Amino acid sequence: MTTNITFTMVKPDAVEANNIGPILAKINQAGFKIEAMKYMRLSKEQAGQFYIIHKDRPFYGELVEYMSSGPIVAAVLSKSNAVADYRKLIGATDPSKAEEGTIRKLFAKSIAANAVHGSDSDENAQIEADFFFSKLERF
């Protein structure tokens, strides 16, 4: 199932560093339309539920702690080929390996504090968007 949406979060490290505006500017410049967006703070329970797919991995506890440590910006983005194009825009998880000009190369601090989340498949984009936004909150 191919969709034209993807989901992103500006993570706590990037919010704290005042990079919301510059990151959103890069998203807009890349031709994405913001379908829904909210500024919020995840509880540990919400972060745990969102990342439940990683529950059995050794980094799960740290991930939940980190994602509930400060505010985030959640957004649904649309564009043809949204998931693949956004993954290219954000760059590699490890910012030292990310291509020049990508969001993570510009704004990430480390593999763990990598500035943004991006859906890894069309199916997960829909699941992640539905986790944060009702149909009434999307435009």
C-alpha positions as CSV (number, residue, x, y, z in Angstrom):
1,M,0.0,0.0,0.0
2,T,1.6,3.2,-1.1
3,T,0.5,6.4,0.5
4,N,1.6,10.0,0.1
5,I,2.1,10.7,3.8
6,T,4.9,10.3,6.3
7,F,5.1,11.0,9.9
8,T,7.9,13.0,11.7
9,M,8.7,14.1,15.2
10,V,11.2,16.9,16.0
11,K,12.8,15.2,19.0
12,P,13.5,16.8,22.4
13,D,17.2,17.5,21.6
14,A,16.3,19.5,18.5
15,V,13.4,21.3,20.3
16,E,15.7,22.3,23.2
17,A,18.3,23.6,20.7
18,N,15.6,25.9,19.1
19,N,15.8,24.0,15.8
20,I,12.0,23.6,15.2
21,G,11.9,26.6,12.8
22,P,15.0,25.6,10.7
23,I,13.9,22.0,10.5
24,L,10.4,22.9,9.4
25,A,11.9,25.3,6.8
26,K,14.0,22.4,5.4
27,I,10.8,20.3,5.2
28,N,8.9,23.0,3.4
29,Q,11.8,23.7,1.0
30,A,11.8,20.0,0.1
31,G,8.2,20.3,-1.1
32,F,6.4,18.6,1.8
33,K,3.0,19.9,2.9
34,I,2.2,19.9,6.6
35,E,-1.1,18.0,7.0
36,A,-1.2,18.1,10.8
37,M,1.2,19.4,13.5
38,K,1.3,19.7,17.3
39,Y,3.7,20.7,20.0
40,M,3.5,18.4,23.0
41,R,5.3,16.4,25.6
42,L,5.0,12.6,25.6
43,S,4.5,10.9,28.9
44,K,6.7,7.8,29.5
45,E,3.6,5.7,28.9
46,Q,2.9,7.4,25.5
47,A,6.5,7.1,24.5
48,G,6.6,3.5,25.5
49,Q,3.4,2.8,23.5
50,F,4.7,4.6,20.4
51,Y,8.0,2.7,20.4
52,I,6.5,-0.6,21.5
53,I,8.0,-2.3,18.4
54,H,11.4,-1.8,20.1
55,K,10.3,-3.2,23.5
56,D,12.7,-6.2,23.4
57,R,15.7,-4.2,22.2
58,P,18.4,-3.1,24.7
59,F,17.9,0.6,24.0
60,Y,14.1,0.7,24.6
61,G,14.3,2.1,28.2
62,E,16.7,4.8,27.2
63,L,14.6,5.7,24.2
64,V,11.4,6.0,26.3
65,E,13.2,8.2,28.8
66,Y,14.7,10.4,26.1
67,M,11.5,10.8,24.1
68,S,9.6,11.8,27.3
69,S,12.3,14.1,28.6
70,G,11.1,17.3,26.8
71,P,8.6,18.6,24.3
72,I,8.4,17.3,20.7
73,V,6.8,18.5,17.5
74,A,4.7,15.8,15.8
75,A,3.6,16.2,12.2
76,V,2.1,14.4,9.3
77,L,3.7,15.4,6.0
78,S,2.4,14.8,2.5
79,K,4.2,14.6,-0.9
80,S,4.4,12.1,-3.6
81,N,6.8,9.3,-2.5
82,A,6.7,10.9,1.0
83,V,8.3,8.1,3.1
84,A,11.3,7.6,0.8
85,D,11.8,11.3,0.1
86,Y,11.6,12.2,3.8
87,R,14.1,9.5,4.7
88,K,16.5,10.9,2.2
89,L,15.9,14.5,3.6
90,I,16.6,13.5,7.2
91,G,19.7,11.4,6.4
92,A,21.4,8.5,8.2
93,T,20.6,7.8,11.9
94,D,24.2,8.4,12.7
95,P,24.7,12.1,11.9
96,S,28.5,11.5,11.3
97,K,27.4,9.3,8.4
98,A,24.6,11.5,7.1
99,E,25.0,13.3,3.8
100,E,25.8,17.0,3.8
101,G,22.7,19.2,3.9
102,T,20.4,16.5,5.5
103,I,18.5,17.4,8.7
104,R,20.5,15.0,10.8
105,K,23.8,16.2,9.5
106,L,22.8,19.8,10.3
107,F,20.9,19.4,13.6
108,A,21.6,16.0,15.2
109,K,23.9,15.6,18.2
110,S,24.4,11.8,18.1
111,I,22.9,8.5,17.1
112,A,20.5,8.7,20.1
113,A,19.8,12.4,19.9
114,N,19.3,12.4,16.1
115,A,17.0,15.5,15.9
116,V,14.0,13.9,14.1
117,H,12.0,10.7,13.6
118,G,10.9,9.6,10.2
119,S,8.5,6.7,9.3
120,D,10.3,3.8,7.7
121,S,7.4,2.5,5.6
122,D,4.0,3.5,4.2
123,E,2.3,1.2,6.7
124,N,4.2,2.6,9.7
125,A,3.6,6.2,8.5
126,Q,-0.2,5.5,8.7
127,I,0.1,3.8,12.1
128,E,2.3,6.6,13.5
129,A,0.1,9.4,12.1
130,D,-3.0,7.7,13.6
131,F,-1.2,7.4,17.0
132,F,-0.9,11.2,17.2
133,F,-3.7,12.7,15.1
134,S,-7.4,12.1,14.6
135,K,-8.9,12.6,11.1
136,L,-10.4,15.9,12.4
137,E,-6.9,17.2,13.1
138,R,-5.6,16.7,9.5
139,F,-5.9,19.1,6.7
